[in-house]
């Protein structure tokens, strides 16, 4: 049997592979996994091992790592066993994850007490951003659903009180953000933000006022702050639960774009609770949204699948005594999801209604609710098939936690508590390790900057003759900088050359263009082929086409948003290369560059943070980028708004509508809007690109020249003044000792 040793550190994102005691060759696929998160490659692990071992199927695997990662290896091993492999799998546990955040926080406080080291953190954009992400306690969970899924009931069940309006209608018209705050007791504070930027706040809100806010047409977003009773208190994580309006019920077209953005966010990977109505599947809006989810799930590794939890609500409507089978109903849900592109869907049946009733204060229950809770309690306790966690693909860790939390039997059986425990598992598995990795990256970079600076200072120990030579070269550097590269010629060259449209952005535009035109062609064939139909049929067909096209348009916009962000990062990377080239040209021709001191000086300049990010006033231009209202009333968000109304009135007095003629006019309008939008999107990209280039040139003009002169000036003073030089060397030695000790502490915290 082949011996496999696998060690994965999710905090530093490093892996060790040993196959029969030997590391795989550098060209092997396994070697490429060494610096990638386990969830990106674990599903193909055993396939790669079998290929490496020329088809051998017997493996003895030792895994060292955190429990949640071991669970994923265990799951992959089970799949491999199903394909005929024989796998023995053993786990070597490591220290708990969340404890390490306390230690990192303490280390961070220690770093702040060292002014010089703290400067590396404060003054470097990349380090600063990594720290902001690492110590941001907010963890986002977005609740997404279409109409009549019981989404508001589910959220109220998690809150432990009836706060969100719930009825047999679509209720969420705005985005409601609910921030978990364990200090507020039983009430929720609230803020309402209008579309004009005005804010209204209440220290305590009730369901009646919240419903009124939700129905106000100018409400842009509502923020609630209070105790989400479903979630356990955590020192380093604060849950932010967002109730998103369904695509068929939003007061603002921008809300659907935001929902799409949450689903597609592969950088932060927020958790998505996708709520389905177990008794009613298959609305067009549901299909549109699910196709987007399917596309997103297929793009990434295991995390892209784990972050979507399909919650099947209203399962209390099934009565086994009447021959209604919960298992069969869930199989129908799985088949429905698979038909919409979700591969191997994992579904989680719940009765949010029962969970809500059990968590409400008994005195607040209505007569009907008291009857419901008694009836449902009897049903769930007496009927074995109504134990919903038994239908869920829960890990042993989640099942342990579910038992340890002391839930009553009927509350556990309602299903929702198991989903809530899964949220905690996702936090432990992805959120906390990712934050630790960000902290590690930031501190590691700051350590690198500090070590270079101290090593540069240590070179001052050279003898006087060598120091004099270095001083001459530094004077030469100053002259080269002033005469050659501190002129308008370099800046003009960068302006002239600019940075072209990256190929992957051009490809993205082409792909989106083709995808939209394919949809338009399909709709054209469907509608035009119908010939003459009555007015009601025409209206239904056009409204269905409108929903499909509006969704496609918003999908297009959100994809361009992502492309803009990726494109800006690409331009930043290109400008970083340009900057390194710029520094290289300053040092070209320096005769003694091989001397460690001058090499260190060059590296210190290369490590200056460019800070090229567009500021708020640069990026808050969404209307300029997308808002069709600047062009026509129909707008990009609603390509049918003008054409549909006119068509209905044109044909109101006759018995039929010629769909072929009607669609010709509408298609012309849609294609015109699409072409205008595509052109404005490209124009916006060019504009943002030019701003980044402008920011780079401003950096060269101001910050670089200032930092260059300061660094050179300090170096010259140290070279020419023995007392200053000796003090600098002594301080560098002390700082270097501090950094080495600090690095050892960091490595120890994140070691497994």
C-alpha positions as MATLAB code, in Angstrom:
seq = 'XXXXXXXXXXXXXXXXXXXXXXXXXXXXXXXXXXXXXXXXXXXXXXXXXXXXXXXXXXXXXXXXXXXXXXXXXXXXXXXXXXXXXXXXXXXXXXXXXXXXXXXXXXXXXXXXXXXXXXXXXXXXXXXXXXXXXXXXXXXXXXXXXXXXXXXXXXXXXXXXXXXXXXXXXXXXXXXXXXXXXXXXXXXXXXXXXXXXXXXXXXXXXXXXXXXXXXXXXXXXXXXXXXXXXXXXXXXXXXXXXXXXXXXXXXXXXXXXXXXXXXXXXXXXXXXXXXXXXXXXXXXXXXXXXXXXXXXXXXXXXXXXXXXXXXXXXXXXXXXXXXXXXXXXXXXXXXXXXXXXXXXXXXXXXXXXXXXXXXXXXXXXXXXXXXXXXXXXXXXXXXXXXXXXXXXXXXXXXXXXXXXXXXXXXXXXXXXXXXXXXXXXXXXXXXXXXXXXXXXXXXXXXXXXXXXXXXXXXXXXXXXXXXXXXXXXXXXXXXXXXXXXXXXXXXXXXXXXXXXXXXXXXXXXXXXXXXXXXXXXXXXXXXXXXXXXXXXXXXXXXXXXXXXXXXXXXXXXXXXXXXXXXXXXXXXXXXXXXXXXXXXXXXXXXXXXXXXXXXXXXXXXXXXXXXXXXXXXXXXXXXXXXXXXXXXXXXXXXXXXXXXXXXXXXXXXXXXXXXXXXXXXXXXXXXXXXXXXXXXXXXXXXXXXXXXXXXXXXXXXXXXXXXXXXXXXXXXXXXXXXXXXXXXXXXXXXXXXXXXXXXXXXXXXXXXX';
ca = [
       0.000    0.000    0.000;
       1.339    3.427   -0.937;
       2.096    5.830    1.903;
       0.818    9.403    1.498;
       1.589   12.218    3.940;
      -0.360   15.456    3.527;
       0.012   18.547    5.685;
      -1.964   21.737    5.032;
      -1.609   25.040    6.872;
      -4.686   27.186    6.055;
      -3.202   30.241    7.795;
      -0.070   30.519    5.685;
      -1.677   28.581    2.783;
       1.175   26.095    2.486;
       1.030   22.337    1.940;
       3.484   19.469    2.189;
       3.039   16.334    0.044;
       5.081   13.167    0.540;
       4.420   10.127   -1.641;
       6.167    7.075   -0.211;
       8.381    9.485    1.714;
       9.391   11.544   -1.333;
       8.207   14.976   -2.465;
       6.529   14.959   -5.901;
       8.670   16.298   -8.760;
       8.392   20.020   -9.484;
       6.471   19.453  -12.722;
       3.867   17.285  -11.008;
       0.326   18.630  -10.560;
       0.531   18.070   -6.803;
       3.501   20.444   -6.618;
       1.357   23.243   -8.011;
      -0.996   22.807   -5.045;
       1.662   23.646   -2.443;
       0.683   27.306   -2.146;
      -3.049   27.016   -2.883;
      -5.936   26.701   -0.451;
      -6.940   23.079    0.101;
     -10.520   23.647   -1.063;
      -9.227   24.562   -4.534;
      -7.656   21.153   -5.144;
      -9.021   18.621   -2.643;
     -11.715   17.323   -5.019;
      -9.062   16.242   -7.531;
      -6.499   15.064   -4.934;
      -7.066   11.322   -5.231;
      -7.364   11.441   -9.013;
      -3.934   13.113   -9.149;
      -2.440   10.633   -6.683;
      -3.723    7.702   -8.723;
      -2.266    9.216  -11.897;
       1.083    9.837  -10.180;
       1.178    6.213   -8.996;
       0.426    4.824  -12.466;
      -3.108    3.782  -11.638;
      -2.477    2.157   -8.251;
      -5.552    2.363   -6.037;
      -4.370    1.404   -2.530;
      -3.409    4.387   -0.370;
      -2.536    4.843    3.288;
      -3.068    8.581    3.906;
      -1.914   10.602    6.920;
      -3.353   14.127    7.095;
      -2.166   16.864    9.447;
      -4.311   19.994    9.646;
      -7.448   21.604   11.062;
     -10.606   19.543   11.469;
     -12.654   21.326    8.799;
      -9.952   20.638    6.195;
      -9.755   17.012    7.286;
     -13.521   16.753    6.715;
     -12.991   17.842    3.103;
     -10.212   15.279    2.599;
     -12.498   12.674    4.156;
     -15.288   13.600    1.738;
     -12.933   13.400   -1.260;
     -11.701    9.998   -0.034;
     -15.291    8.740    0.158;
     -15.852    9.750   -3.472;
     -12.609    7.995   -4.494;
     -13.647    4.830   -2.631;
     -16.884    4.885   -4.590;
     -14.762    4.699   -7.750;
     -12.861    1.618   -6.584;
      -9.921    3.019   -4.604;
      -8.886    1.561   -1.231;
      -8.002    4.389    1.138;
      -7.032    4.320    4.816;
      -7.235    7.844    6.193;
      -5.858    9.076    9.526;
      -5.993   12.576   10.999;
      -3.378   14.348   13.114;
      -5.237   17.237   14.846;
      -3.672   20.680   15.333;
      -4.379   23.625   17.633;
      -7.799   25.329   17.375;
      -8.205   28.115   14.826;
      -9.969   30.904   16.705;
      -7.475   30.888   19.609;
      -4.866   32.127   17.161;
      -6.829   35.323   16.437;
      -6.392   36.364   20.079;
      -2.655   35.834   19.758;
      -2.462   37.722   16.444;
      -4.369   40.617   18.019;
      -1.882   40.711   20.895;
       1.014   40.595   18.418;
      -0.526   43.464   16.486;
      -0.687   45.581   19.646;
       2.990   44.804   20.200;
       3.772   45.958   16.652;
       2.052   49.302   17.276;
       4.393   49.966   20.202;
       7.369   49.897   17.823;
       7.087   53.248   15.960;
       9.458   52.281   13.157;
       7.751   48.950   12.477;
       4.311   50.536   12.764;
       5.307   52.933    9.968;
       5.723   49.974    7.608;
       2.109   49.034    8.342;
       0.584   52.525    8.199;
       2.415   53.786    5.112;
       2.128   50.768    2.811;
      -1.194   50.403    0.985;
      -1.005   46.643    0.501;
      -0.096   46.006    4.146;
      -2.797   48.416    5.287;
      -5.478   46.728    3.161;
      -4.514   43.258    4.356;
      -4.765   44.389    7.975;
      -8.143   46.001    7.398;
      -9.457   42.707    5.991;
      -7.800   40.637    8.705;
      -9.295   42.611   11.588;
     -12.712   43.266   10.073;
     -14.989   41.197   12.312;
     -18.029   41.409   10.039;
     -19.080   38.165    8.376;
     -21.751   38.534    5.706;
     -24.610   36.115    5.133;
     -27.003   37.039    2.332;
     -30.501   35.571    2.263;
     -31.664   35.237   -1.340;
     -35.012   33.952   -2.566;
     -37.863   34.559   -4.945;
     -41.438   35.306   -3.956;
     -43.396   33.169   -1.450;
     -40.427   31.169   -0.151;
     -41.014   32.252    3.452;
     -37.743   34.177    3.526;
     -38.934   36.817    5.996;
     -40.350   34.100    8.261;
     -36.979   32.364    8.190;
     -35.126   35.550    9.148;
     -37.636   36.321   11.909;
     -37.044   32.797   13.226;
     -33.309   33.542   13.370;
     -33.989   36.861   15.135;
     -36.314   35.239   17.665;
     -39.073   37.803   17.100;
     -41.436   39.026   14.382;
     -39.666   42.084   13.071;
     -39.587   41.754    9.289;
     -43.005   41.959    7.627;
     -44.152   38.518    6.556;
     -47.272   37.775    4.530;
     -48.448   35.735    1.556;
     -46.869   38.240   -0.783;
     -43.441   39.526   -1.736;
     -42.443   41.653    1.250;
     -38.840   42.776    0.927;
     -38.677   45.767   -1.388;
     -35.385   47.156   -0.098;
     -32.130   45.722    1.167;
     -32.290   45.186    4.936;
     -28.993   44.670    6.736;
     -29.204   43.100   10.204;
     -26.094   43.428   12.381;
     -25.725   41.018   15.289;
     -25.208   42.958   18.533;
     -25.395   40.945   21.739;
     -25.494   44.104   23.914;
     -28.932   45.425   22.904;
     -31.150   43.058   24.880;
     -34.410   42.179   23.152;
     -34.836   45.252   20.982;
     -33.417   46.329   17.618;
     -32.170   49.812   16.782;
     -32.745   50.912   13.192;
     -31.603   53.352   10.529;
     -33.265   54.125    7.205;
     -31.253   55.522    4.308;
     -33.128   57.265    1.510;
     -32.098   57.343   -2.134;
     -31.141   61.012   -1.666;
     -28.732   60.145    1.150;
     -30.902   61.228    4.084;
     -30.819   59.163    7.280;
     -33.569   58.454    9.787;
     -32.826   56.533   12.979;
     -34.740   55.017   15.887;
     -33.257   53.550   19.099;
     -35.943   50.845   19.025;
     -38.064   49.796   16.071;
     -41.192   47.685   15.819;
     -42.642   45.648   12.966;
     -45.243   48.309   12.094;
     -42.664   51.083   11.584;
     -40.329   48.751    9.724;
     -43.135   47.819    7.330;
     -43.836   51.518    6.703;
     -40.152   52.186    6.022;
     -39.999   49.214    3.679;
     -42.936   50.537    1.662;
     -41.616   54.079    1.293;
     -40.561   54.441   -2.369;
     -37.426   56.457   -1.541;
     -36.039   53.892    0.923;
     -32.660   52.743   -0.349;
     -31.514   50.561    2.550;
     -32.511   49.700    6.115;
     -30.007   48.795    8.832;
     -31.074   46.932   11.969;
     -28.836   46.294   14.966;
     -29.728   43.787   17.679;
     -29.334   40.277   19.020;
     -29.662   37.551   16.380;
     -30.549   34.801   18.856;
     -29.752   32.040   16.375;
     -26.046   32.851   16.448;
     -23.631   32.015   19.242;
     -21.584   34.910   20.701;
     -18.083   35.049   19.199;
     -15.187   37.286   20.207;
     -13.834   37.895   16.710;
     -16.811   37.535   14.383;
     -19.922   39.670   14.041;
     -22.660   38.280   11.818;
     -24.207   40.677    9.301;
     -27.382   39.129    7.904;
     -28.693   40.778    4.745;
     -32.260   40.286    3.567;
     -32.184   40.930   -0.169;
     -35.246   41.762   -2.270;
     -36.147   39.119   -4.811;
     -35.633   39.919   -8.493;
     -39.402   40.133   -8.898;
     -39.851   42.564   -6.017;
     -37.429   45.434   -5.850;
     -38.192   49.129   -5.637;
     -34.852   49.934   -7.198;
     -33.236   48.292  -10.241;
     -29.904   48.680   -8.468;
     -31.005   46.184   -5.788;
     -30.984   43.279   -8.227;
     -27.489   44.313   -9.263;
     -26.403   44.199   -5.627;
     -27.905   40.746   -5.170;
     -26.011   39.577   -8.251;
     -22.855   41.126   -6.841;
     -23.262   39.180   -3.580;
     -23.652   35.928   -5.512;
     -20.652   36.553   -7.778;
     -18.304   37.877   -5.085;
     -15.451   35.367   -5.389;
     -13.016   37.576   -3.464;
     -14.840   37.799   -0.132;
     -16.887   34.618   -0.711;
     -19.870   35.568    1.486;
     -22.279   32.840    2.518;
     -25.530   32.680    0.529;
     -28.681   31.159    2.025;
     -30.804   30.418   -1.033;
     -34.349   29.838    0.219;
     -36.700   27.672   -1.861;
     -40.384   26.997   -1.364;
     -40.590   23.217   -0.952;
     -44.232   23.235   -2.039;
     -43.824   25.372   -5.162;
     -40.871   25.260   -7.525;
     -40.115   26.767  -10.874;
     -40.819   30.475  -11.326;
     -38.994   32.174  -14.194;
     -37.235   34.505  -11.756;
     -36.036   31.507   -9.775;
     -34.612   29.931  -12.930;
     -32.759   33.143  -13.818;
     -31.220   33.426  -10.367;
     -30.335   29.729  -10.179;
     -28.573   29.860  -13.536;
     -26.400   32.629  -12.107;
     -25.691   30.584   -8.965;
     -24.823   27.522  -11.079;
     -22.383   29.531  -13.173;
     -20.712   30.914  -10.032;
     -20.461   27.493   -8.359;
     -18.745   26.002  -11.405;
     -16.015   28.651  -11.521;
     -14.245   27.965   -8.229;
     -13.211   25.060   -6.068;
     -15.009   23.521   -3.127;
     -15.545   26.857   -1.383;
     -17.569   28.055   -4.363;
     -19.954   25.193   -3.626;
     -19.833   25.358    0.176;
     -20.854   28.993    0.305;
     -24.277   28.270   -1.225;
     -26.729   26.625    1.180;
     -30.014   25.620   -0.445;
     -32.629   25.883    2.299;
     -35.927   24.179    1.419;
     -38.569   25.948    3.486;
     -42.241   25.172    4.232;
     -41.529   21.469    4.622;
     -44.040   21.357    7.502;
     -46.733   21.461    4.789;
     -46.074   17.774    4.036;
     -48.158   15.340    6.081;
     -46.895   11.734    6.061;
     -50.319   10.510    7.261;
     -51.761   11.684    3.950;
     -49.122    9.786    2.007;
     -46.912   12.851    1.449;
     -43.264   11.843    1.490;
     -40.639   14.349    2.665;
     -37.795   12.387    1.069;
     -39.560   12.282   -2.299;
     -40.245   16.020   -2.095;
     -36.552   16.698   -1.487;
     -35.614   14.512   -4.452;
     -37.877   16.701   -6.592;
     -36.082   19.780   -5.267;
     -32.702   18.237   -6.137;
     -33.915   17.349   -9.627;
     -35.184   20.905  -10.065;
     -31.833   22.362   -9.000;
     -29.952   19.955  -11.276;
     -32.169   20.980  -14.193;
     -30.972   24.539  -13.565;
     -27.288   23.620  -13.677;
     -26.581   22.991   -9.965;
     -24.412   19.871   -9.907;
     -24.912   17.451   -7.001;
     -27.047   19.928   -4.996;
     -27.011   19.716   -1.197;
     -30.434   20.636    0.213;
     -31.477   21.468    3.761;
     -35.187   21.050    4.622;
     -36.574   23.358    7.318;
     -39.780   24.589    8.853;
     -38.969   28.234    9.546;
     -42.567   28.632   10.724;
     -42.096   26.060   13.498;
     -38.677   27.424   14.507;
     -40.169   30.926   14.696;
     -43.097   29.793   16.869;
     -40.808   27.889   19.244;
     -38.519   30.900   19.686;
     -41.237   33.507   20.179;
     -42.171   34.382   23.744;
     -45.226   32.244   24.626;
     -47.177   35.315   25.756;
     -46.817   36.890   22.295;
     -48.363   33.954   20.425;
     -51.791   34.456   18.879;
     -54.566   31.891   19.327;
     -53.850   30.498   15.853;
     -50.103   30.363   16.548;
     -50.694   28.473   19.809;
     -52.742   25.951   17.860;
     -50.058   25.715   15.152;
     -47.220   25.158   17.597;
     -49.113   22.359   19.361;
     -50.109   20.674   16.095;
     -46.637   20.941   14.570;
     -44.908   19.814   17.767;
     -47.026   16.656   17.790;
     -46.331   16.071   14.090;
     -42.547   16.509   14.372;
     -42.160   14.448   17.556;
     -44.489   11.607   16.597;
     -43.592   11.218   12.927;
     -40.060    9.788   12.345;
     -39.905   11.184    8.802;
     -40.244   14.770   10.120;
     -36.738   14.797   11.623;
     -35.258   17.226    9.082;
     -31.536   17.115   10.076;
     -31.560   13.440    9.074;
     -32.024   14.525    5.444;
     -29.130   16.986    5.570;
     -25.527   16.267    4.466;
     -24.106   17.462    7.808;
     -20.526   16.833    8.886;
     -19.895   14.976   12.126;
     -18.627   18.254   13.551;
     -21.948   20.014   12.848;
     -23.903   17.092   14.311;
     -21.762   17.244   17.473;
     -22.307   20.971   17.792;
     -26.048   20.569   17.220;
     -26.198   18.120   20.129;
     -23.974   20.257   22.372;
     -26.108   23.406   22.116;
     -28.935   22.042   24.219;
     -31.762   22.536   21.731;
     -35.066   20.853   22.511;
     -35.828   17.828   20.375;
     -38.613   19.525   18.424;
     -36.486   22.634   17.769;
     -33.679   20.453   16.397;
     -36.105   18.555   14.200;
     -37.422   21.818   12.673;
     -34.158   21.945   10.691;
     -33.217   25.618   10.914;
     -30.891   25.247   13.954;
     -28.765   22.823   11.891;
     -28.447   25.459    9.144;
     -27.424   28.013   11.785;
     -24.724   25.669   13.090;
     -23.517   25.284    9.492;
     -23.020   29.054    9.325;
     -20.701   28.728   12.323;
     -18.833   25.903   10.611;
     -18.362   28.002    7.466;
     -16.931   30.817    9.611;
     -14.464   28.420   11.254;
     -13.569   26.764    7.980;
     -13.125   29.793    5.724;
     -13.537   33.181    7.385;
     -11.175   32.856   10.344;
      -8.334   31.090    8.431;
      -8.587   33.639    5.605;
      -8.336   36.509    8.085;
      -5.327   34.894    9.746;
      -3.742   34.497    6.323;
      -4.320   38.209    5.591;
      -2.733   39.148    8.922;
       0.195   36.841    8.185;
       0.688   38.344    4.711;
       0.583   41.891    6.085;
       2.985   41.242    8.953;
       5.285   39.186    6.726;
       5.509   42.044    4.237;
       6.143   44.570    7.018;
       8.864   42.275    8.372;
      10.466   42.165    4.918;
      10.456   45.956    4.653;
      11.948   46.285    8.122;
      14.693   43.737    7.514;
      15.759   45.442    4.283;
      16.021   48.781    6.041;
      18.035   47.417    8.963;
      20.319   45.470    6.621;
      20.876   48.649    4.614;
      21.900   50.497    7.772;
      24.238   47.666    8.788;
      26.248   48.206    5.591;
      27.491   51.445    7.155;
      30.024   49.264    9.012;
      32.208   49.227    5.877;
      35.646   50.842    6.004;
      36.097   54.558    5.226;
      37.465   53.993    1.726;
      34.477   51.886    0.688;
      32.065   54.346    2.302;
      33.632   57.196    0.329;
      33.128   55.212   -2.891;
      29.484   54.604   -1.975;
      29.057   58.317   -1.246;
      30.364   59.170   -4.721;
      27.916   56.744   -6.298;
      25.014   58.215   -4.322;
      25.982   61.687   -5.585;
      25.936   60.217   -9.088;
      22.474   58.786   -8.447;
      21.257   62.232   -7.456;
      22.642   63.749  -10.614;
      21.113   61.042  -12.814;
      17.772   61.537  -11.117;
      17.834   65.314  -11.569;
      19.176   65.426  -15.111;
      17.532   62.414  -16.656;
      14.476   61.063  -14.935;
      13.106   64.093  -13.092;
      12.073   65.686  -16.376;
       8.818   65.920  -18.277;
      10.240   63.496  -20.843;
       9.648   60.392  -18.712;
       6.163   61.471  -17.686;
       5.258   62.324  -21.249;
       6.483   58.910  -22.374;
       4.225   57.167  -19.832;
       1.280   59.360  -20.854;
       1.887   58.636  -24.520;
       2.312   54.886  -24.119;
      -0.469   54.619  -21.554;
      -1.737   51.164  -20.819;
      -3.851   49.444  -23.427;
      -7.029   47.475  -22.853;
      -5.890   44.173  -21.268;
      -6.589   41.184  -23.481;
      -8.622   39.407  -20.808;
     -10.879   42.466  -20.535;
     -11.328   42.563  -24.308;
     -12.149   38.837  -24.233;
     -14.650   39.438  -21.425;
     -16.405   42.157  -23.417;
     -16.558   39.864  -26.452;
     -17.915   36.956  -24.383;
     -20.624   39.103  -22.774;
     -21.506   40.611  -26.144;
     -21.968   37.155  -27.683;
     -23.940   35.854  -24.702;
     -26.391   38.762  -24.809;
     -26.848   38.581  -28.569;
     -27.507   34.830  -28.340;
     -30.291   35.480  -25.851;
     -31.718   38.234  -28.033;
     -31.698   35.897  -31.027;
     -33.430   33.128  -29.055;
     -36.129   35.530  -27.895;
     -36.540   36.851  -31.427;
     -37.108   33.348  -32.778;
     -39.578   32.528  -29.991;
     -41.635   35.693  -30.350;
     -41.520   36.297  -34.097;
     -42.602   32.735  -34.856;
     -45.901   33.230  -33.010;
     -47.368   35.398  -35.756;
     -50.699   37.018  -34.902;
     -51.918   36.545  -31.314;
     -54.488   38.229  -29.071;
     -53.476   41.217  -26.965;
     -53.395   39.379  -23.614;
     -51.120   36.684  -25.011;
     -48.890   39.358  -26.566;
     -48.636   41.164  -23.248;
     -47.688   37.973  -21.374;
     -45.054   37.003  -23.960;
     -43.506   40.471  -23.968;
     -43.464   40.662  -20.170;
     -41.709   37.278  -20.001;
     -39.181   38.465  -22.566;
     -38.720   41.676  -20.599;
     -37.935   39.781  -17.395;
     -35.381   37.598  -19.180;
     -33.716   40.559  -20.862;
     -33.721   42.735  -17.751;
     -32.072   39.934  -15.785;
     -29.549   39.432  -18.595;
     -28.831   43.165  -18.656;
     -28.202   43.257  -14.919;
     -26.031   40.159  -15.217;
     -24.072   41.960  -17.918;
     -23.660   45.058  -15.764;
     -22.467   43.089  -12.726;
     -19.995   41.157  -14.902;
     -18.638   44.436  -16.240;
     -18.332   45.677  -12.631;
     -16.117   42.675  -11.895;
     -14.180   43.230  -15.126;
     -13.590   46.882  -14.196;
     -12.229   45.851  -10.797;
      -9.983   43.141  -12.282;
      -8.872   45.532  -15.020;
      -7.888   48.204  -12.529;
      -5.819   45.686  -10.592;
      -4.139   44.634  -13.845;
      -3.268   48.254  -14.668;
      -1.909   48.713  -11.135;
       0.283   45.646  -11.598;
       1.511   46.993  -14.947;
       2.331   50.350  -13.359;
       4.173   48.545  -10.564;
       6.343   46.906  -13.249;
       6.810   50.320  -14.841;
       7.937   51.665  -11.483;
      10.491   48.879  -10.993;
      11.807   49.644  -14.468;
      11.978   53.325  -13.528;
      14.072   52.520  -10.447;
      16.270   50.203  -12.495;
      17.028   53.003  -14.954;
      18.066   55.320  -12.123;
      20.602   52.724  -10.966;
      21.807   51.800  -14.478;
      25.475   52.505  -14.839;
      26.255   52.583  -11.118;
      29.661   50.968  -11.049;
      29.530   49.520   -7.560;
      25.918   48.354   -7.519;
      27.173   44.934   -6.463;
      27.937   46.460   -3.079;
      25.213   45.300   -0.666;
      24.552   48.850    0.488;
      23.641   50.189   -2.960;
      21.682   47.045   -3.764;
      19.773   47.555   -0.514;
      19.157   51.194   -1.407;
      17.688   50.128   -4.744;
      15.435   47.541   -3.079;
      14.233   50.079   -0.499;
      13.144   52.391   -3.310;
      11.453   49.544   -5.151;
       9.445   48.735   -2.020;
       7.895   52.198   -1.775;
       4.099   51.828   -1.818;
       2.587   53.344   -4.964;
      -0.876   53.879   -3.387;
      -2.526   54.136   -6.808;
      -6.077   53.252   -5.768;
      -8.828   55.449   -7.126;
     -10.341   57.543   -4.360;
     -14.061   57.818   -3.575;
     -14.784   60.639   -5.969;
     -13.115   58.634   -8.733;
     -15.159   55.489   -8.288;
     -18.578   56.823   -7.274;
     -19.596   57.229  -10.903;
     -21.930   54.324  -11.433;
     -24.523   56.516  -13.167;
     -21.936   57.647  -15.680;
     -21.056   54.066  -16.364;
     -24.452   52.455  -16.594;
     -27.450   54.694  -16.179;
     -29.402   54.608  -19.419;
     -31.569   57.474  -18.199;
     -28.935   59.832  -19.546;
     -29.765   58.489  -23.001;
     -33.495   57.757  -23.042;
     -36.471   57.047  -20.824;
     -36.312   53.349  -21.610;
     -32.958   53.059  -19.775;
     -30.635   50.088  -19.817;
     -32.375   48.727  -16.752;
     -35.737   48.503  -18.542;
     -35.369   48.208  -22.307;
     -39.122   47.680  -22.749;
     -40.471   50.612  -20.751;
     -41.141   52.841  -23.762;
     -41.874   50.262  -26.426;
     -44.246   48.110  -24.373;
     -46.632   50.888  -23.368;
     -46.843   52.284  -26.852;
     -47.489   48.870  -28.356;
     -50.379   48.072  -26.032;
     -52.130   51.326  -26.863;
     -51.471   50.954  -30.592;
     -53.300   47.636  -30.676;
     -55.943   48.063  -28.007;
     -58.764   48.545  -30.553;
     -57.982   45.507  -32.710;
     -58.316   41.780  -32.152;
     -54.695   40.712  -32.563;
     -51.041   41.720  -32.385;
     -48.559   40.887  -35.123;
     -45.701   39.651  -32.920;
     -43.216   39.669  -35.787;
     -43.751   43.374  -36.533;
     -43.961   44.300  -32.860;
     -40.707   42.526  -32.027;
     -38.819   44.106  -34.927;
     -39.321   47.543  -33.417;
     -38.460   46.415  -29.912;
     -35.360   44.525  -31.019;
     -34.062   47.652  -32.750;
     -34.480   49.626  -29.519;
     -32.808   46.916  -27.423;
     -29.833   46.525  -29.778;
     -29.354   50.293  -29.847;
     -29.398   50.466  -26.042;
     -26.997   47.529  -25.820;
     -24.529   49.086  -28.260;
     -24.672   52.419  -26.411;
     -24.095   50.699  -23.095;
     -21.181   48.632  -24.363;
     -19.548   51.765  -25.769;
     -20.032   53.673  -22.516;
     -18.598   50.736  -20.532;
     -15.451   50.736  -22.671;
     -15.237   54.505  -22.344;
     -15.489   54.210  -18.570;
     -12.733   51.622  -18.470;
     -10.475   53.909  -20.502;
     -11.317   56.807  -18.195;
     -10.486   54.830  -15.043;
      -7.301   53.537  -16.657;
      -6.218   57.095  -17.459;
      -6.877   58.115  -13.847;
      -4.624   55.331  -12.585;
      -1.847   56.410  -14.957;
      -2.369   59.995  -13.785;
      -2.120   58.875  -10.142;
       1.120   57.068  -10.943;
       2.631   60.161  -12.534;
       1.493   62.244   -9.566;
       3.276   59.745   -7.304;
       6.489   60.132   -9.312;
       6.085   63.924   -9.267;
       5.480   64.284   -5.537;
       5.878   61.280   -3.258;
       8.716   59.487   -5.009;
      10.897   62.561   -5.435;
      10.325   63.512   -1.812;
      11.054   60.012   -0.518;
      14.039   59.639   -2.832;
      15.614   62.851   -1.563;
      14.839   61.977    2.066;
      16.378   58.514    1.741;
      19.448   59.797   -0.088;
      19.820   62.702    2.355;
      19.677   60.420    5.381;
      22.159   58.059    3.755;
      24.606   60.862    3.016;
      24.412   62.172    6.562;
      25.150   58.711    7.879;
      28.061   58.314    5.462;
      29.638   61.670    6.319;
      28.986   61.815   10.061;
      30.643   59.076   12.076;
      28.565   59.714   15.197;
      25.276   59.541   13.275;
      26.560   56.481   11.436;
      27.400   54.605   14.628;
      24.057   55.487   16.191;
      22.224   54.304   13.054;
      24.125   50.990   13.099;
      23.316   50.429   16.778;
      19.626   51.220   16.252;
      19.514   48.942   13.208;
      20.969   46.044   15.198;
      18.407   46.539   17.944;
      15.556   46.834   15.438;
      16.751   43.735   13.610;
      16.772   41.745   16.853;
      13.226   42.946   17.572;
      12.034   41.975   14.075;
      13.628   38.507   14.247;
      11.965   37.908   17.619;
       8.654   39.244   16.283;
       8.839   36.964   13.235;
       9.480   33.940   15.454;
       6.352   34.758   17.458;
       4.309   35.137   14.263;
       5.560   31.837   12.830;
       4.812   30.079   16.111;
       1.232   31.393   16.246;
       0.430   30.149   12.755;
       2.369   26.884   12.864;
       0.366   23.644   12.764;
];
